[in-house]
């Protein structure tokens, strides 16, 4: 079974490295993207946020948030998106694409549920049928 995940990360982030390891151990193939150079437009980036509240779009460990320079809970969507586009280090990571679903942040339970929905088993081959072996030669 092939499980393909597009994984937007901050390079050399220990948490992202651990998350990628979990995905690989689950049989996933990763397409890794640098979140700091994501190349997404605001609409595409917004699509990863789903129904999350604005503060949950932000990485609470980002220096500007830890230092009290930015207060995500006071921002509206437009202001928040402007900040995220200008400073990708503020984006909660990873961003992931699994099938047609997009995620912001790593919720193991949700990731597992999505992977289960999008993974298709290989079709079974029944070579007990008459003529199957002849077709193979």
Secondary structure, 3 states (H helix, E strand, C coil): CCEEEEEEECCCCHHHHHHHHHHHHCCEEEEEEEHHHCCCCHHHHHHHHCCCCHHHHECCCCHHHHCCCCCHHHCCHHHHHHHHHHCHHHECCCEEEECCEEEECCCHHHHHHHHHHHCCCCCCCCCCCCCHHHHHC
